[in-house]
Amino acid sequence: MKKHRGKPILKITDPAIDEYATEHSIQDSEELKSLIASSDAELEYIDMLSGSLVGGLLQMLIKISGTKHVLEIGTFTGYSAIKMAEALPDDGSVTTLEMNLRYQNLAEKHFDESAQKSKITLIKGNAQELIDTLDDTFDFVYLDADKLRYQSYFEKVMPKLKPGGLLITDNVLWDGTVLNPLDQKAKAIADFNAFVANDNRVETVLLPIRDGVTIIRKK
Ligand SMILES: C[S@@+](CC[C@H](N)C(=O)[O-])C[C@H]1O[C@@H](n2cnc3c(N)ncnc32)[C@H](O)[C@@H]1O
């Protein structure tokens, strides 16, 4: 994960600790290792990809919760969709939403080549509009896109999440800038964190893993 989008990096966790934790956690399959290599070869930066520590956490939560049906908001090149699908039973599903044409094409290629292909459905378009059109309910939602609108996604997703279901949100520490939010994204994420921590419909734990991951459980 050598390339970065240009925002200042405050390492939430000491890089050596992060590396140690990653090394001592669930590892990526060979398929995912080659997806990372091919994404890196195709794109200027791939730091949007969740990575194996967050990916391992997603897999663990899916298995502990007995999740069958996952909704992902923000596919990128398909890493986390495949990672989550690997943890699902054979009759499980991942519905993943992506609006960027180039990423759609790369994800589609990776899904076509994947051992998890039959479990994954890529829906192309703006998640803000797409979510309202989904009839299904989900056990597990991974929100990893469009950081300015996390609160709006939360409200859109709540009716589609089963009681006891999990909503996992990534980048909730936004390189630590939520402590003193100056730009629009940092402010939006800080507002979301404050909102969700006080919302009686859910229980929330914010973990300082990588860029911050919140586990939200619908009561
Ligand atoms: C952080 S990346 C997702 C990374 C992916 N979950 C992974 O771990 O590989 C966010 C993705 O969301 C997409 N995105 C941003 N806003 C969106 C929207 N409104 N609707 C659908 N996709 C969106 C971006 O194009 C980008 O590919």
PDBQT file of the ligand as one rigid body, heavy atoms in Angstrom, charges set to zero:
ROOT
HETATM    1  C1  LIG A 301     -12.436   3.266  -0.170  1.00  0.00    +0.000 C 
HETATM    2  S1  LIG A 301     -12.946   2.740  -1.743  1.00  0.00    +0.000 S 
HETATM    3  C2  LIG A 301     -13.623   1.134  -1.447  1.00  0.00    +0.000 C 
HETATM    4  C3  LIG A 301     -12.574   0.104  -1.164  1.00  0.00    +0.000 C 
HETATM    5  C4  LIG A 301     -13.086  -1.319  -1.134  1.00  0.00    +0.000 C 
HETATM    6  N1  LIG A 301     -14.141  -1.473  -0.159  1.00  0.00    +0.000 N 
HETATM    7  C5  LIG A 301     -11.925  -2.247  -0.832  1.00  0.00    +0.000 C 
HETATM    8  O1  LIG A 301     -11.661  -2.509   0.333  1.00  0.00    +0.000 OA
HETATM    9  O2  LIG A 301     -11.261  -2.670  -1.787  1.00  0.00    +0.000 OA
HETATM   10  C6  LIG A 301     -14.381   3.696  -2.039  1.00  0.00    +0.000 C 
HETATM   11  C7  LIG A 301     -15.047   3.407  -3.351  1.00  0.00    +0.000 C 
HETATM   12  O3  LIG A 301     -16.360   3.972  -3.320  1.00  0.00    +0.000 OA
HETATM   13  C8  LIG A 301     -16.659   4.510  -4.587  1.00  0.00    +0.000 C 
HETATM   14  N2  LIG A 301     -17.720   5.522  -4.393  1.00  0.00    +0.000 N 
HETATM   15  C9  LIG A 301     -17.584   6.774  -3.886  1.00  0.00    +0.000 A 
HETATM   16  N3  LIG A 301     -18.787   7.389  -3.819  1.00  0.00    +0.000 NA
HETATM   17  C10 LIG A 301     -19.701   6.502  -4.291  1.00  0.00    +0.000 A 
HETATM   18  C11 LIG A 301     -21.109   6.536  -4.471  1.00  0.00    +0.000 A 
HETATM   19  N4  LIG A 301     -21.827   7.623  -4.139  1.00  0.00    +0.000 N 
HETATM   20  N5  LIG A 301     -21.722   5.449  -4.983  1.00  0.00    +0.000 NA
HETATM   21  C12 LIG A 301     -21.007   4.338  -5.314  1.00  0.00    +0.000 A 
HETATM   22  N6  LIG A 301     -19.674   4.246  -5.166  1.00  0.00    +0.000 NA
HETATM   23  C13 LIG A 301     -19.019   5.301  -4.654  1.00  0.00    +0.000 A 
HETATM   24  C14 LIG A 301     -15.339   5.039  -5.092  1.00  0.00    +0.000 C 
HETATM   25  O4  LIG A 301     -15.340   5.160  -6.497  1.00  0.00    +0.000 OA
HETATM   26  C15 LIG A 301     -14.359   4.000  -4.564  1.00  0.00    +0.000 C 
HETATM   27  O5  LIG A 301     -14.132   2.994  -5.505  1.00  0.00    +0.000 OA
ENDROOT
TORSDOF 0
